[in-house]
Amino acid sequence: MILFTIYPQVVAKLKDFLARDGVNQAMMYKVLGGIYHEKLTLFLSGENVNTCGKTYKAAYLFFEKFRILEDEDKSEDGVKNETENPRGFH
């Protein structure tokens, strides 16, 4: 499954974001659309990632919007993924 190869980047971004001053997991539950504590914890640990599709999607969309807000360019991996999978991942 493709998710297994791309989720570490989103997990790393999420961990970095949670390490910022004033940011905590309770805030992230709300920002990610009410993701349950257990799902976010599983996703961050890398265990049973196949059950965390909703968490991955919510986190990906959050960081994509954040990238646009900060006027950053897409990463090389992001451009590559869009080129190889123009309709997105399943």
N, CA, C and O atoms as CSV, one atom per row, in Angstrom:
chain,resi,resn,atom,element,x,y,z
A,1,MET,N,N,0.846,-1.183,0.000
A,1,MET,CA,C,0.000,0.000,0.000
A,1,MET,C,C,0.893,1.248,0.000
A,1,MET,O,O,1.907,1.285,0.696
A,2,ILE,N,N,0.530,2.230,-0.750
A,2,ILE,CA,C,1.325,3.441,-0.927
A,2,ILE,C,C,1.450,4.214,0.379
A,2,ILE,O,O,2.483,4.836,0.626
A,3,LEU,N,N,0.430,4.187,1.211
A,3,LEU,CA,C,0.445,4.939,2.452
A,3,LEU,C,C,1.678,4.625,3.291
A,3,LEU,O,O,2.234,5.516,3.932
A,4,PHE,N,N,2.112,3.361,3.291
A,4,PHE,CA,C,3.257,2.967,4.104
A,4,PHE,C,C,4.535,3.665,3.672
A,4,PHE,O,O,5.430,3.851,4.496
A,5,THR,N,N,4.651,4.053,2.424
A,5,THR,CA,C,5.882,4.683,1.957
A,5,THR,C,C,5.887,6.193,2.141
A,5,THR,O,O,6.959,6.798,2.134
A,6,ILE,N,N,4.741,6.814,2.303
A,6,ILE,CA,C,4.702,8.270,2.408
A,6,ILE,C,C,4.312,8.780,3.791
A,6,ILE,O,O,4.507,9.960,4.079
A,7,TYR,N,N,3.774,7.936,4.644
A,7,TYR,CA,C,3.329,8.441,5.934
A,7,TYR,C,C,4.462,8.932,6.829
A,7,TYR,O,O,4.217,9.839,7.625
A,8,PRO,N,N,5.700,8.395,6.759
A,8,PRO,CA,C,6.747,8.897,7.664
A,8,PRO,C,C,7.016,10.395,7.529
A,8,PRO,O,O,7.359,11.048,8.515
A,9,GLN,N,N,6.867,10.942,6.341
A,9,GLN,CA,C,7.078,12.379,6.152
A,9,GLN,C,C,6.025,13.183,6.908
A,9,GLN,O,O,6.341,14.199,7.526
A,10,VAL,N,N,4.782,12.731,6.858
A,10,VAL,CA,C,3.705,13.435,7.555
A,10,VAL,C,C,3.859,13.266,9.064
A,10,VAL,O,O,3.621,14.207,9.821
A,11,VAL,N,N,4.254,12.072,9.506
A,11,VAL,CA,C,4.496,11.847,10.932
A,11,VAL,C,C,5.603,12.777,11.433
A,11,VAL,O,O,5.475,13.376,12.500
A,12,ALA,N,N,6.675,12.897,10.674
A,12,ALA,CA,C,7.789,13.765,11.072
A,12,ALA,C,C,7.339,15.222,11.157
A,12,ALA,O,O,7.703,15.931,12.096
A,13,LYS,N,N,6.551,15.667,10.184
A,13,LYS,CA,C,6.047,17.044,10.215
A,13,LYS,C,C,5.148,17.264,11.425
A,13,LYS,O,O,5.208,18.309,12.074
A,14,LEU,N,N,4.317,16.274,11.721
A,14,LEU,CA,C,3.401,16.382,12.848
A,14,LEU,C,C,4.172,16.432,14.168
A,14,LEU,O,O,3.842,17.226,15.049
A,15,LYS,N,N,5.186,15.598,14.305
A,15,LYS,CA,C,6.003,15.618,15.527
A,15,LYS,C,C,6.728,16.945,15.676
A,15,LYS,O,O,6.795,17.494,16.775
A,16,ASP,N,N,7.271,17.466,14.582
A,16,ASP,CA,C,7.939,18.768,14.625
A,16,ASP,C,C,6.967,19.877,15.026
A,16,ASP,O,O,7.306,20.760,15.813
A,17,PHE,N,N,5.760,19.818,14.475
A,17,PHE,CA,C,4.761,20.836,14.781
A,17,PHE,C,C,4.352,20.761,16.247
A,17,PHE,O,O,4.180,21.791,16.898
A,18,LEU,N,N,4.197,19.547,16.767
A,18,LEU,CA,C,3.824,19.375,18.174
A,18,LEU,C,C,4.933,19.832,19.124
A,18,LEU,O,O,4.669,20.131,20.288
A,19,ALA,N,N,6.160,19.887,18.635
A,19,ALA,CA,C,7.289,20.316,19.463
A,19,ALA,C,C,7.364,21.842,19.592
A,19,ALA,O,O,8.160,22.355,20.378
A,20,ARG,N,N,6.555,22.556,18.840
A,20,ARG,CA,C,6.559,24.020,18.914
A,20,ARG,C,C,5.992,24.480,20.259
A,20,ARG,O,O,5.162,23.800,20.863
A,21,ASP,N,N,6.446,25.626,20.708
A,21,ASP,CA,C,5.922,26.202,21.948
A,21,ASP,C,C,4.436,26.499,21.804
A,21,ASP,O,O,3.997,27.063,20.802
A,22,GLY,N,N,3.673,26.116,22.809
A,22,GLY,CA,C,2.250,26.422,22.829
A,22,GLY,C,C,1.368,25.469,22.052
A,22,GLY,O,O,0.154,25.664,22.009
A,23,VAL,N,N,1.935,24.448,21.439
A,23,VAL,CA,C,1.150,23.482,20.665
A,23,VAL,C,C,1.108,22.173,21.444
A,23,VAL,O,O,2.127,21.707,21.953
A,24,ASN,N,N,-0.094,21.580,21.529
A,24,ASN,CA,C,-0.203,20.286,22.191
A,24,ASN,C,C,-1.146,19.370,21.424
A,24,ASN,O,O,-1.807,19.792,20.475
A,25,GLN,N,N,-1.198,18.116,21.847
A,25,GLN,CA,C,-2.007,17.144,21.107
A,25,GLN,C,C,-3.491,17.471,21.172
A,25,GLN,O,O,-4.214,17.219,20.207
A,26,ALA,N,N,-3.959,18.019,22.271
A,26,ALA,CA,C,-5.385,18.368,22.369
A,26,ALA,C,C,-5.777,19.365,21.278
A,26,ALA,O,O,-6.863,19.274,20.706
A,27,MET,N,N,-4.885,20.317,20.995
A,27,MET,CA,C,-5.145,21.271,19.910
A,27,MET,C,C,-5.198,20.557,18.571
A,27,MET,O,O,-6.042,20.851,17.724
A,28,MET,N,N,-4.277,19.608,18.393
A,28,MET,CA,C,-4.213,18.904,17.116
A,28,MET,C,C,-5.454,18.055,16.870
A,28,MET,O,O,-5.872,17.899,15.723
A,29,TYR,N,N,-6.054,17.501,17.932
A,29,TYR,CA,C,-7.297,16.731,17.757
A,29,TYR,C,C,-8.346,17.607,17.092
A,29,TYR,O,O,-9.016,17.191,16.147
A,30,LYS,N,N,-8.478,18.825,17.601
A,30,LYS,CA,C,-9.480,19.748,17.063
A,30,LYS,C,C,-9.122,20.205,15.653
A,30,LYS,O,O,-9.976,20.228,14.767
A,31,VAL,N,N,-7.861,20.566,15.447
A,31,VAL,CA,C,-7.413,21.065,14.143
A,31,VAL,C,C,-7.575,19.994,13.072
A,31,VAL,O,O,-7.904,20.301,11.926
A,32,LEU,N,N,-7.344,18.746,13.443
A,32,LEU,CA,C,-7.439,17.651,12.472
A,32,LEU,C,C,-8.858,17.118,12.337
A,32,LEU,O,O,-9.061,16.038,11.783
A,33,GLY,N,N,-9.824,17.845,12.827
A,33,GLY,CA,C,-11.215,17.471,12.615
A,33,GLY,C,C,-11.742,16.465,13.610
A,33,GLY,O,O,-12.578,15.632,13.260
A,34,GLY,N,N,-11.275,16.523,14.838
A,34,GLY,CA,C,-11.787,15.625,15.862
A,34,GLY,C,C,-11.195,14.232,15.816
A,34,GLY,O,O,-11.851,13.267,16.210
A,35,ILE,N,N,-9.980,14.111,15.346
A,35,ILE,CA,C,-9.299,12.816,15.338
A,35,ILE,C,C,-9.199,12.337,16.783
A,35,ILE,O,O,-8.828,13.103,17.673
A,36,TYR,N,N,-9.528,11.075,17.011
A,36,TYR,CA,C,-9.460,10.532,18.362
A,36,TYR,C,C,-8.025,10.410,18.845
A,36,TYR,O,O,-7.107,10.169,18.060
A,37,HIS,N,N,-7.847,10.579,20.139
A,37,HIS,CA,C,-6.543,10.486,20.791
A,37,HIS,C,C,-5.819,9.202,20.408
A,37,HIS,O,O,-4.626,9.223,20.105
A,38,GLU,N,N,-6.543,8.081,20.422
A,38,GLU,CA,C,-5.926,6.787,20.127
A,38,GLU,C,C,-5.383,6.732,18.706
A,38,GLU,O,O,-4.300,6.194,18.477
A,39,LYS,N,N,-6.114,7.274,17.765
A,39,LYS,CA,C,-5.687,7.254,16.366
A,39,LYS,C,C,-4.461,8.132,16.147
A,39,LYS,O,O,-3.544,7.754,15.418
A,40,LEU,N,N,-4.443,9.296,16.773
A,40,LEU,CA,C,-3.287,10.175,16.635
A,40,LEU,C,C,-2.054,9.539,17.274
A,40,LEU,O,O,-0.957,9.614,16.720
A,41,THR,N,N,-2.232,8.920,18.428
A,41,THR,CA,C,-1.121,8.249,19.103
A,41,THR,C,C,-0.590,7.096,18.260
A,41,THR,O,O,0.623,6.933,18.126
A,42,LEU,N,N,-1.492,6.292,17.690
A,42,LEU,CA,C,-1.077,5.189,16.813
A,42,LEU,C,C,-0.328,5.713,15.603
A,42,LEU,O,O,0.702,5.163,15.215
A,43,PHE,N,N,-0.841,6.767,15.012
A,43,PHE,CA,C,-0.221,7.338,13.825
A,43,PHE,C,C,1.176,7.848,14.141
A,43,PHE,O,O,2.112,7.610,13.378
A,44,LEU,N,N,1.323,8.547,15.260
A,44,LEU,CA,C,2.625,9.087,15.644
A,44,LEU,C,C,3.629,7.988,16.004
A,44,LEU,O,O,4.837,8.168,15.847
A,45,SER,N,N,3.123,6.851,16.487
A,45,SER,CA,C,4.017,5.752,16.856
A,45,SER,C,C,4.408,4.895,15.659
A,45,SER,O,O,5.397,4.164,15.715
A,46,GLY,N,N,3.640,4.981,14.581
A,46,GLY,CA,C,3.923,4.172,13.400
A,46,GLY,C,C,3.336,2.776,13.479
A,46,GLY,O,O,3.583,1.955,12.595
A,47,GLU,N,N,2.561,2.489,14.518
A,47,GLU,CA,C,1.942,1.180,14.677
A,47,GLU,C,C,0.553,1.171,14.037
A,47,GLU,O,O,-0.192,2.146,14.135
A,48,ASN,N,N,0.217,0.068,13.387
A,48,ASN,CA,C,-1.106,-0.096,12.765
A,48,ASN,C,C,-1.507,1.101,11.917
A,48,ASN,O,O,-2.631,1.593,12.004
A,49,VAL,N,N,-0.585,1.552,11.109
A,49,VAL,CA,C,-0.827,2.737,10.278
A,49,VAL,C,C,-1.970,2.489,9.298
A,49,VAL,O,O,-2.644,3.430,8.880
A,50,ASN,N,N,-2.188,1.232,8.932
A,50,ASN,CA,C,-3.264,0.937,7.984
A,50,ASN,C,C,-4.636,1.294,8.551
A,50,ASN,O,O,-5.605,1.370,7.795
A,51,THR,N,N,-4.743,1.516,9.859
A,51,THR,CA,C,-6.019,1.924,10.448
A,51,THR,C,C,-6.103,3.434,10.641
A,51,THR,O,O,-7.079,3.937,11.199
A,52,CYS,N,N,-5.091,4.153,10.185
A,52,CYS,CA,C,-5.011,5.593,10.447
A,52,CYS,C,C,-5.178,6.431,9.184
A,52,CYS,O,O,-4.643,7.537,9.110
A,53,GLY,N,N,-5.898,5.937,8.205
A,53,GLY,CA,C,-6.066,6.671,6.952
A,53,GLY,C,C,-6.688,8.034,7.132
A,53,GLY,O,O,-6.272,8.998,6.489
A,54,LYS,N,N,-7.691,8.129,8.011
A,54,LYS,CA,C,-8.355,9.414,8.252
A,54,LYS,C,C,-7.385,10.402,8.902
A,54,LYS,O,O,-7.389,11.590,8.578
A,55,THR,N,N,-6.557,9.904,9.819
A,55,THR,CA,C,-5.575,10.750,10.488
A,55,THR,C,C,-4.544,11.254,9.485
A,55,THR,O,O,-4.187,12.433,9.482
A,56,TYR,N,N,-4.068,10.343,8.631
A,56,TYR,CA,C,-3.089,10.732,7.613
A,56,TYR,C,C,-3.668,11.825,6.711
A,56,TYR,O,O,-3.028,12.848,6.471
A,57,LYS,N,N,-4.868,11.597,6.225
A,57,LYS,CA,C,-5.479,12.552,5.293
A,57,LYS,C,C,-5.669,13.921,5.949
A,57,LYS,O,O,-5.378,14.951,5.342
A,58,ALA,N,N,-6.155,13.925,7.185
A,58,ALA,CA,C,-6.373,15.192,7.891
A,58,ALA,C,C,-5.056,15.923,8.122
A,58,ALA,O,O,-4.978,17.139,7.945
A,59,ALA,N,N,-4.019,15.184,8.518
A,59,ALA,CA,C,-2.709,15.804,8.762
A,59,ALA,C,C,-2.102,16.306,7.461
A,59,ALA,O,O,-1.529,17.394,7.420
A,60,TYR,N,N,-2.224,15.513,6.395
A,60,TYR,CA,C,-1.689,15.933,5.099
A,60,TYR,C,C,-2.349,17.235,4.649
A,60,TYR,O,O,-1.664,18.169,4.231
A,61,LEU,N,N,-3.667,17.297,4.734
A,61,LEU,CA,C,-4.386,18.500,4.310
A,61,LEU,C,C,-4.011,19.698,5.181
A,61,LEU,O,O,-3.864,20.811,4.674
A,62,PHE,N,N,-3.856,19.478,6.480
A,62,PHE,CA,C,-3.443,20.558,7.375
A,62,PHE,C,C,-2.094,21.123,6.945
A,62,PHE,O,O,-1.933,22.338,6.833
A,63,PHE,N,N,-1.125,20.240,6.706
A,63,PHE,CA,C,0.212,20.726,6.346
A,63,PHE,C,C,0.265,21.308,4.941
A,63,PHE,O,O,1.089,22.180,4.666
A,64,GLU,N,N,-0.592,20.844,4.059
A,64,GLU,CA,C,-0.645,21.450,2.726
A,64,GLU,C,C,-1.193,22.881,2.827
A,64,GLU,O,O,-0.668,23.794,2.189
A,65,LYS,N,N,-2.234,23.071,3.618
A,65,LYS,CA,C,-2.776,24.421,3.828
A,65,LYS,C,C,-1.763,25.312,4.540
A,65,LYS,O,O,-1.641,26.497,4.227
A,66,PHE,N,N,-1.046,24.744,5.490
A,66,PHE,CA,C,-0.023,25.490,6.216
A,66,PHE,C,C,1.102,25.909,5.277
A,66,PHE,O,O,1.619,27.021,5.382
A,67,ARG,N,N,1.481,25.022,4.362
A,67,ARG,CA,C,2.524,25.332,3.364
A,67,ARG,C,C,2.076,26.502,2.501
A,67,ARG,O,O,2.858,27.418,2.246
A,68,ILE,N,N,0.847,26.482,2.057
A,68,ILE,CA,C,0.306,27.558,1.216
A,68,ILE,C,C,0.248,28.863,2.009
A,68,ILE,O,O,0.607,29.919,1.488
A,69,LEU,N,N,-0.200,28.798,3.262
A,69,LEU,CA,C,-0.283,29.980,4.108
A,69,LEU,C,C,1.089,30.624,4.291
A,69,LEU,O,O,1.204,31.850,4.292
A,70,GLU,N,N,2.118,29.812,4.444
A,70,GLU,CA,C,3.470,30.340,4.640
A,70,GLU,C,C,4.185,30.607,3.313
A,70,GLU,O,O,5.362,30.970,3.300
A,71,ASP,N,N,3.476,30.427,2.207
A,71,ASP,CA,C,3.988,30.710,0.866
A,71,ASP,C,C,5.284,29.942,0.567
A,71,ASP,O,O,6.239,30.497,0.025
A,72,GLU,N,N,5.292,28.666,0.929
A,72,GLU,CA,C,6.436,27.802,0.654
A,72,GLU,C,C,6.192,27.012,-0.624
A,72,GLU,O,O,5.047,26.736,-0.982
A,73,ASP,N,N,7.268,26.652,-1.307
A,73,ASP,CA,C,7.161,25.803,-2.493
A,73,ASP,C,C,6.908,24.365,-2.080
A,73,ASP,O,O,7.192,23.964,-0.952
A,74,LYS,N,N,6.365,23.592,-3.022
A,74,LYS,CA,C,6.172,22.165,-2.764
A,74,LYS,C,C,7.523,21.478,-2.702
A,74,LYS,O,O,8.478,21.881,-3.365
A,75,SER,N,N,7.583,20.434,-1.892
A,75,SER,CA,C,8.824,19.675,-1.787
A,75,SER,C,C,9.028,18.853,-3.056
A,75,SER,O,O,8.100,18.667,-3.842
A,76,GLU,N,N,10.242,18.367,-3.244
A,76,GLU,CA,C,10.527,17.507,-4.393
A,76,GLU,C,C,9.642,16.266,-4.351
A,76,GLU,O,O,9.126,15.831,-5.381
A,77,ASP,N,N,9.467,15.696,-3.156
A,77,ASP,CA,C,8.614,14.514,-3.021
A,77,ASP,C,C,7.170,14.827,-3.383
A,77,ASP,O,O,6.488,14.012,-4.005
A,78,GLY,N,N,6.705,16.015,-2.991
A,78,GLY,CA,C,5.335,16.409,-3.314
A,78,GLY,C,C,5.118,16.538,-4.810
A,78,GLY,O,O,4.106,16.075,-5.335
A,79,VAL,N,N,6.051,17.157,-5.490
A,79,VAL,CA,C,5.969,17.306,-6.952
A,79,VAL,C,C,6.028,15.930,-7.615
A,79,VAL,O,O,5.279,15.653,-8.552
A,80,LYS,N,N,6.919,15.076,-7.124
A,80,LYS,CA,C,7.060,13.719,-7.678
A,80,LYS,C,C,5.760,12.935,-7.495
A,80,LYS,O,O,5.300,12.274,-8.426
A,81,ASN,N,N,5.169,13.006,-6.306
A,81,ASN,CA,C,3.916,12.285,-6.050
A,81,ASN,C,C,2.797,12.765,-6.963
A,81,ASN,O,O,2.025,11.956,-7.477
A,82,GLU,N,N,2.704,14.071,-7.168
A,82,GLU,CA,C,1.661,14.608,-8.038
A,82,GLU,C,C,1.876,14.206,-9.488
A,82,GLU,O,O,0.913,13.997,-10.226
A,83,THR,N,N,3.126,14.096,-9.897
A,83,THR,CA,C,3.439,13.695,-11.264
A,83,THR,C,C,3.100,12.217,-11.481
A,83,THR,O,O,2.509,11.842,-12.493
A,84,GLU,N,N,3.487,11.390,-10.509
A,84,GLU,CA,C,3.278,9.945,-10.626
A,84,GLU,C,C,1.845,9.532,-10.354
A,84,GLU,O,O,1.385,8.516,-10.876
A,85,ASN,N,N,1.127,10.305,-9.541
A,85,ASN,CA,C,-0.245,9.969,-9.163
A,85,ASN,C,C,-1.145,11.196,-9.311
A,85,ASN,O,O,-1.576,11.767,-8.309
A,86,PRO,N,N,-1.434,11.608,-10.545
A,86,PRO,CA,C,-2.189,12.857,-10.744
A,86,PRO,C,C,-3.590,12.839,-10.121
A,86,PRO,O,O,-4.149,13.900,-9.842
A,87,ARG,N,N,-4.153,11.673,-9.903
A,87,ARG,CA,C,-5.482,11.576,-9.283
A,87,ARG,C,C,-5.393,11.365,-7.772
A,87,ARG,O,O,-6.416,11.203,-7.106
A,88,GLY,N,N,-4.183,11.367,-7.236
A,88,GLY,CA,C,-3.988,11.162,-5.805
A,88,GLY,C,C,-3.856,9.684,-5.461
A,88,GLY,O,O,-3.902,8.814,-6.330
A,89,PHE,N,N,-3.694,9.432,-4.186
A,89,PHE,CA,C,-3.564,8.064,-3.694
A,89,PHE,C,C,-4.919,7.524,-3.289
A,89,PHE,O,O,-5.826,8.290,-2.966
A,90,HIS,N,N,-5.060,6.220,-3.306
A,90,HIS,CA,C,-6.319,5.629,-2.857
A,90,HIS,C,C,-6.284,5.327,-1.389
A,90,HIS,O,O,-7.263,4.824,-0.839
